[in-house]
Amino acid sequence: MTIPHKNKTLSTFLAAVLGGIGIHRFYLYGRKDLFGWLHAACLPVSALAMLIFSNFQPLFMAMPFVLSVLCGFLEALVIGLTPDEKWDAGHNPASGKKSESHWILALILVLTLGIGAMSVIALLARSFDLLFTGGAYG
């Protein structure tokens, strides 16, 4: 039986795009990963909170999912910036292949950093607007 090779670029992409629902965790660690299930649970918990507490601000009710998405961005950066040798030692010790990062990984990392930073700034700005002015600016 061959042990599958875990691709670092694919893992980074999955964390950047679908990190909010934990797809990258399931790709790397399988269905028994508790953090993957925690990511996956954030979407229905946020949706349920928005339904139950419909008179509150949707941003605050969706906070578990928003934080899960931001953690996905952070995990994408950690995965993508891991050196190939360390990646192979941790995720591919017996696969027989060596990882080789290419330019596409750098592009994913730059986009992830940019989108993640803009998301954090927007979250802070909107939260401060809602907390201190009651949403006077939108």
matplotlib code that plots the C-alpha trace (Angstrom):
import matplotlib.pyplot as plt

x = [0.0, 1.4, 1.2, -0.3, 1.9, 0.4, 1.0, 2.0, 0.7, -2.7, -2.9, -2.1, -4.7, -7.4, -6.6, -6.8, -10.0, -11.9, -10.1, -13.3, -14.9, -11.7, -11.2, -7.4, -7.4, -9.3, -6.9, -3.9, -5.1, -8.2, -11.8, -10.7, -9.1, -10.9, -9.8, -11.2, -14.6, -14.3, -13.9, -16.8, -19.1, -18.6, -20.7, -23.9, -23.4, -23.1, -26.2, -28.2, -27.1, -28.2, -31.6, -32.2, -30.9, -32.1, -32.4, -28.7, -26.0, -25.3, -21.6, -21.5, -23.7, -21.5, -18.3, -17.5, -17.4, -15.6, -12.9, -12.7, -12.1, -9.4, -7.8, -7.9, -5.9, -3.4, -3.1, -2.5, 0.4, 1.9, 1.5, 2.9, 5.9, 6.9, 10.2, 9.8, 12.2, 10.2, 6.9, 8.0, 9.3, 6.0, 3.5, 5.3, 7.8, 7.1, 5.7, 8.9, 8.5, 10.0, 8.0, 9.1, 7.5, 7.0, 5.9, 2.3, 2.8, 4.3, 1.3, -1.1, 0.8, 0.8, -2.9, -3.7, -1.7, -3.3, -6.9, -6.4, -5.0, -7.8, -10.3, -8.9, -8.8, -12.4, -13.6, -11.9, -13.4, -16.9, -16.8, -15.6, -18.3, -21.0, -19.7, -18.9, -21.4, -24.2, -23.5, -23.8, -21.5, -23.3]
y = [0.0, 3.4, 6.3, 9.4, 12.4, 15.5, 18.5, 21.7, 24.0, 22.3, 22.4, 26.1, 26.8, 24.8, 26.6, 30.0, 29.3, 26.8, 27.2, 28.5, 25.1, 23.1, 21.3, 21.7, 20.0, 17.0, 16.8, 16.7, 14.8, 12.9, 12.8, 12.3, 15.8, 17.7, 21.1, 20.3, 19.5, 22.7, 24.7, 22.8, 23.5, 27.2, 27.7, 26.1, 27.6, 31.0, 30.4, 29.2, 32.2, 34.5, 32.8, 32.8, 36.2, 38.0, 41.3, 41.5, 42.6, 39.8, 40.5, 39.6, 36.5, 35.3, 35.8, 32.1, 31.6, 34.9, 33.9, 30.5, 32.1, 34.3, 31.3, 29.6, 32.5, 32.2, 28.5, 29.0, 31.3, 28.8, 25.9, 27.8, 29.2, 25.9, 24.8, 21.8, 19.6, 20.2, 19.7, 16.3, 15.3, 16.1, 15.1, 12.9, 10.8, 7.6, 8.8, 8.4, 11.8, 15.2, 18.4, 21.2, 24.6, 26.7, 30.2, 29.4, 28.9, 32.4, 33.8, 32.1, 33.4, 37.0, 36.9, 35.2, 37.8, 40.7, 39.4, 38.3, 41.7, 43.5, 41.3, 41.9, 45.7, 45.6, 43.5, 45.9, 49.0, 47.5, 46.3, 49.6, 51.3, 49.1, 49.2, 52.9, 54.6, 52.0, 51.6, 55.2, 54.8, 52.0]
z = [0.0, -1.0, 1.4, -0.4, -0.7, 0.9, -1.4, 0.4, -2.4, -2.4, 1.4, 1.4, -1.3, 0.6, 3.8, 2.1, 0.2, 2.3, 5.6, 7.3, 7.0, 7.7, 4.4, 4.7, 8.1, 6.7, 3.8, 6.1, 9.1, 8.0, 9.4, 13.0, 13.3, 16.0, 14.8, 11.4, 13.0, 15.0, 11.8, 10.2, 13.2, 13.0, 9.9, 11.3, 14.7, 13.2, 11.0, 14.0, 16.1, 13.3, 13.1, 16.9, 17.7, 14.5, 16.4, 17.0, 14.5, 12.0, 12.2, 15.9, 15.5, 12.6, 14.7, 15.1, 11.3, 10.7, 13.2, 11.6, 8.2, 9.6, 11.3, 7.9, 6.4, 9.2, 8.8, 5.0, 5.8, 8.3, 5.9, 2.9, 4.8, 6.2, 4.6, 2.2, 4.3, 7.5, 5.6, 4.2, 7.7, 9.3, 6.6, 4.1, 6.0, 4.1, 0.8, -1.2, -2.8, -2.0, -2.0, -4.3, -3.9, -7.0, -7.9, -7.5, -3.8, -3.5, -5.4, -3.1, 0.0, -1.3, -2.0, 1.3, 3.2, 1.3, 1.6, 5.2, 6.3, 4.5, 6.2, 9.7, 9.0, 7.7, 10.7, 13.2, 11.4, 11.3, 14.8, 16.2, 14.1, 15.6, 19.1, 19.4, 17.0, 16.8, 13.1, 12.1, 9.2, 7.5]

ax = plt.figure().add_subplot(projection="3d")
ax.plot(x, y, z, "-o")
ax.set_aspect("equal")
plt.show()
